Amino acid sequence: MWWQIGLWANAVVALAYLAIAFAIAKPLIDTGQLRSNALGAATAAIFLTCAVHHGGHTVHMLLPAVGVEKSKGLDLRASYDWEAASWD
């Protein structure tokens, strides 16, 4: 059960980070500042990498359900206890 809570928590966090990255990058792209505003581009990139990281946890926990990466996915599932699920 704890891994399922961790899966959903990581999915929500990944979507939130993705939304933040989009909210930062879209105005930069629209105004043509993506290359000239290095700080803004780097900030968007940081949030994008955070989204990929948490999305990766979500995908790895789902893969055993379709028969792929069973050992790694099951190990990640087993690593979730109430502390990890609460933290996420």
N, C-alpha and C positions, 0 to 999 in steps of 0.2 A: 504494500500500500504506500509506503513512504516514497518509493521510486516514482510512483504515479504523481504524487504531489510535487516532487522535484521536477518531473517532466513538464507538468503544466506551469510550474513557476518559471522554469527556464524558457519555456515558449513565450510566456507573457513578457518576461524581461527582454528576450530577443526582439520581440515586436516593438517594445517601447524604445529600445536602442535604435532600431531601424527607423522608427518614426522621427526620433531626434536627429539622426544623421540626415534624413530626408529634409527635415525642417531647416537644417543648417545649409545643406548643399543646394537646395532648389533656388533660393534667392541669389546665391552666388552664381549659379548657372544662368538664371534669367537675366542678371545684370552684367554678365560677362566678366565677373570678378574671380572665377574659380582659380585661374592661374595667377592673378595679381594679388589675391588675398591669401597668402600662404597660411596664416594663422587660422582663418576660417576653414580652408580646405583640410588642414591637418586636424582640426577639431572634428569635422565631419568624418574624416577617415578613422579617427580614434573610436567614435561611436559606431561606425560601421564594423570595425574589427570586434568590438564588444558584442554586437548583434550576431556576428558569425560564430563567435566563441560559444555563446549561450545557445544559439541555434544548433551548433554541433553536438552539444550535450543532448538536446532534444532528439535529434536524428539518431544518435548512437543508442539511445534508450529505446527507440522505436524499431530499429533494424531487426532485432531478434523476432519480432512479430511476423516479419516476412521472410525469415530464414536466412538473413544475411548478417555477417559479423556477430554470430551468436555468442562466442566466448567473451568478446570485448563488451558487447551490449549488456550481457547478463552480469558481467563483473561490475559494470557501472551501475546497473540497477541495484546490485547487492551492496554497493558502497553507500547507498542512501539510507540513513536512519533519521530519526526525528530531528536531530540537530542539523543535519545537512539540508533536509527538506525545509525546516524553519528558516535557515539562513538564506536559502534561495528565495 
